[in-house]
Amino acid sequence: MAENAVFNWSGGKDSSLALYHIQKDNRYKIHSLLTSVNSSADRISMHGVRNSLLEKQAESLGIPLDKILLPEHPNMQTYESIMKDKMDELSGKGIDHSVFGDIFLEDLKKYREDQLHKIGWKAVFPLWKRDTKELISEFIDLGFKAVLVCVNDRYLDVSFAGREIDRELLKDLPEGVDPCGENGEYHSFVYDGPIFKNRILFEQGETVYKTYPAPSSSNDDCFQPPSEEKQPGFYFKDLVLR
């Protein structure tokens, strides 16, 4: 019998590739997509993607969307309180597994596992310890389509905001930048691929530069503590649903 699980969905390429693999694993049944949303901006936390595009992703994937509404800059106490309420709610529905798209960040993996252990859940990591060069090549070869929506100016300049994830992008990434952005170099929005029923149509809008307290690692989703420290600046490429 398959285990009931929620999938921690960020809307980006790691989430998409992890979902692709977990859907091929008969041990798990995905109950819903769990996404943290900035309630003030009505956008995916950290990625900055509009809620309307997130909803279109879920619709195209054919999986119910379950949002966690967070204030713009939650402290740890607020964050963990909101998370506890959500996980208690899901536990009541018979769910006890949580799937993540993490690749190699050991501290983040341990945090997730420790938090889930407190409520008797288990964490699942379909992409764990895979080579990121192989992963990004697999992502492209499978026919996934994505654009960069958030660029960390510590690693990349503004010209990368809005660029398509393709072979040309990989060639242009500076030395030391992880091709999957696993160290927080960039975040992406996936609009097509083998797990989607329909391509999500959008137009690129303005590019906005912001600095704010960001999550402590690259993948912003549910079981991830907000950082108390000031982070570098980020270039956000706005996407508008067509």
Secondary structure by P-SEA (a helix, b strand, c coil): cbbbbbbbccccaaaaaaaaaaaacccccccbbbbbccccccccccccccaaaaaaaaaaacbbbbbbcccccccaaaaaaaaaaaaaaaaaacccbbbbcccccaaaaaaaaaaaaaabbbbbbccccccaaaaaaaaaaabbbbbbccccccccccccccccccaaaaaacccccccccccccbbbbbcccccccbbbbbbbcbbbbbcccccccccccccbbbbcccccbbbbbbbbcc
